[in-house]
Amino acid sequence: MHGALKFHFWFNVCEACVWFGAAFVVWRRSGRRVARSPQVTPPTTRDRLVTHVAVLALVAFGASDIWELSTGTWARPVGLLALNVACVGTLAGCGIYRWQRGR
């Protein structure tokens, strides 16, 4: 394995770990918000749904990095590109929802 390919491989492995770790942190923090801050209103059903969707999108983003290990690029095949676009769009939508809710 050449140096550039080795770097690409380990970069994608580390990036996948970051996405999986972010999913774990979001999942763990979602249940503790009310217990730690009594002045924060309890999360609604929609808040919990958005959190679960964000966790699934982060896991899918990490899985796309694992898939990218075998393809070498994030743009081919088209399914990998579509998965990446869907993950980014979903995470942006979840972030906008949270920002509008003030959480």
C-alpha positions in Angstrom: 0.0 0.0 0.0 1.4 3.3 -1.1 1.8 6.2 1.3 -1.2 8.2 -0.1 -3.4 5.1 -0.1 -2.4 4.3 3.5 -3.2 7.9 4.6 -6.6 7.7 2.8 -7.4 4.4 4.5 -6.5 5.5 8.0 -8.1 8.9 7.5 -11.4 7.2 6.6 -11.1 4.8 9.6 -10.6 7.8 11.9 -13.4 9.7 10.3 -15.8 6.8 10.7 -14.8 6.6 14.4 -15.6 10.3 14.8 -19.1 9.9 13.3 -19.8 6.8 15.4 -18.6 8.7 18.5 -20.7 11.7 17.7 -23.7 9.4 17.3 -23.0 7.9 20.7 -22.6 11.3 22.4 -25.9 12.7 20.9 -27.7 9.5 21.9 -26.3 9.6 25.5 -27.0 13.3 26.0 -30.6 13.1 24.7 -31.8 11.4 27.8 -30.0 13.5 30.4 -31.1 17.0 29.4 -34.1 17.2 31.7 -32.4 15.6 34.7 -29.5 18.0 34.7 -31.4 21.3 34.0 -34.6 21.8 35.8 -35.3 25.1 33.9 -35.2 23.4 30.5 -38.6 22.2 29.2 -38.9 18.5 28.7 -38.2 17.3 25.1 -41.3 16.8 23.0 -42.0 13.7 21.0 -40.8 15.6 17.9 -37.5 16.5 19.7 -36.9 12.9 20.5 -37.7 11.9 16.9 -35.2 14.5 15.5 -32.6 13.2 17.9 -33.1 9.6 16.8 -33.0 10.7 13.2 -29.7 12.6 13.8 -28.2 9.6 15.5 -29.2 7.3 12.6 -27.7 9.9 10.1 -24.4 10.0 12.0 -24.2 6.2 12.1 -25.0 6.1 8.3 -22.3 8.7 7.7 -19.8 6.6 9.6 -20.9 3.5 7.6 -20.4 5.5 4.4 -16.7 6.1 5.4 -16.3 2.3 5.9 -17.9 1.8 2.5 -15.5 4.4 1.1 -12.5 2.2 2.2 -13.3 -0.2 -0.6 -14.2 2.4 -3.3 -11.4 4.9 -2.7 -13.7 8.0 -3.3 -16.8 9.4 -1.8 -18.4 10.1 -5.2 -18.4 6.6 -6.7 -20.5 4.6 -6.9 -23.6 6.8 -7.1 -25.2 5.0 -4.1 -22.3 6.2 -1.9 -22.7 9.7 -3.2 -26.5 9.6 -2.6 -25.9 8.3 1.0 -23.5 11.1 1.8 -25.8 13.7 0.3 -28.7 12.3 2.3 -26.7 12.2 5.5 -25.5 15.8 5.1 -29.1 17.0 4.3 -30.6 15.1 7.2 -28.0 16.5 9.7 -28.5 20.0 8.3 -32.3 19.6 8.8 -31.9 18.3 12.3 -29.5 21.2 13.2 -31.8 23.8 11.8 -34.7 22.3 13.8 -32.6 22.4 17.0 -31.5 25.9 16.3 -35.0 27.1 15.8 -36.1 25.4 19.0 -33.3 27.0 20.9 -31.8 23.8 22.1 
